Amino acid sequence: QVVPVLRSLARFGVRFLADQPSHGFGAQRAAHALLGAWRQRHDVQLRARLVVVDEDEVDIVLDGYDTRVERPQGQPDVVMKTAIRELVEARRRNGVVAAELSGSPEMQDMFLEAFGLMLQPADEDAAVRE
């Protein structure tokens, strides 16, 4: 019963994060704070790998309505490569994230929907970084 409260705190607190979170804010923390806090209640079976720029990575396992963050193992259904700062910005701008996403289109859609994300169109990536 504490999970909804923690999710609300994470969603509220994201606006106070530094633009570039500290070195200790790696893939595992990002998975919990920047993805898990936005997890939609859908019955989904999916293994996603979150790879952050510095090559830190974790698997996010969606098993029905449950979500687990684990060490990478096996072949994921979806791989998201991005920087932590891009996930922070996504939460500040209504879920639009600059990232590379691989996997079947169906699995990509399930992943994005499960975490309330939308991919930033490639032609906008350069404009955002300037």
N, C-alpha and C positions, 0 to 999 in steps of 0.2 A: 503494500500500500504506500510505501515511501517513494516508489518509482515515479508516479505522476508528479509529485512535488519536486523531485530532483530534476526531472525533465523541464518543468516550468522554470526552475531556477537557472538552468543552463540556457534556455531560450531568452530569458530576461537578461542574463549576464553577458551574452555574446557581444552586445554593443559596447561593453566596457573593456573588452580584450584589446591589447595593443595590436597595431596593424601587423606586426611580425611577432607572434607569440614566442616565448622563451624557448631556448634549446631543448628543455625537458618536455615541451609540448609536442610529442611525436604522434605517430600514427595511432597508437592505442588510445591516447587521450582524445585525439581528433575523432576517432570512431565513436567514442562514448558521448563527447560533448557537442560535436558539430554534426553528427549523423544520427546517433541513437536517440538524442533528445527530440528529434523531429520524426521518429519512426511512426508511420501510419499503421493503424490496426487493420492489416490485411492478412489473410491466410496465405502466406507465401513460403515456398521452398526454394532457397537460393543461397549460394555461397559466393560472396563478393570479396575481392582483394582490393584493399586500399593501399596504394603505393604513393608515398609522399616523395617530394623532390630529392631529399637526401638518401633515398633508397630504403628508408624505414618502411615496413609494411606489416599489415595484419589482415586476417580474414574476418569478415563480418558474416555470421551465419544466421540467416532468417529461417526459422523452423516453425512453420505455422505462425502463431502470434508471438513466439519467443524470439529473442535476439541475443546472440552471444558474440563476443570478440575473442578470437583465438589466434594462436600462432599460425602462420601460413602452412597449409598442407594440401596436397593433391591439386587437382585442376579446378580453379574457380569458374563459376558460370559467367562472371563479369569481373573486369579489372578496371579500376579507376585510378589514373595517374594524375596527380595534381599537387599543388603546394598548399601547406596549411593556411597561408594567407588567403588563398583563393577560396577555401572553404569558409573562412571567417567572413570574407566579403560576400560570399553567396548568402550567408545568413543575414547579412545586413541589407542585401538587395533582393529580397523575396525569392531566394532559392536558385538564382541564376549563377551557375558555376562554370568557370573556365577550367576544363579538364579534358584528358583523353579518356575515352570509355571504349572498351572492347568487349566482345561477346556477341551473342546473337541479338538481333534487334528486339526480340521478345523479352529476353533477359535484361537487356539494357533498360527497356521501358519499365519492367517490374522493379528494378533497382531504383531508378529515378523516382517512380511513383511512391515506393515504400519510404523514401527519405525526403519527399517533398522537394525534389530538385528538378531543374531544367538545365540542359547543356547550353552554354553560351555559344551562339553561332560562331564558326571559325573566323569569319571576316570581322567580327567585333573584338576578337582577342587582342589584336595589335592596338586598336584604338584605346582599349581599357588600360593597357600597360603604359601608354605614353603619357 
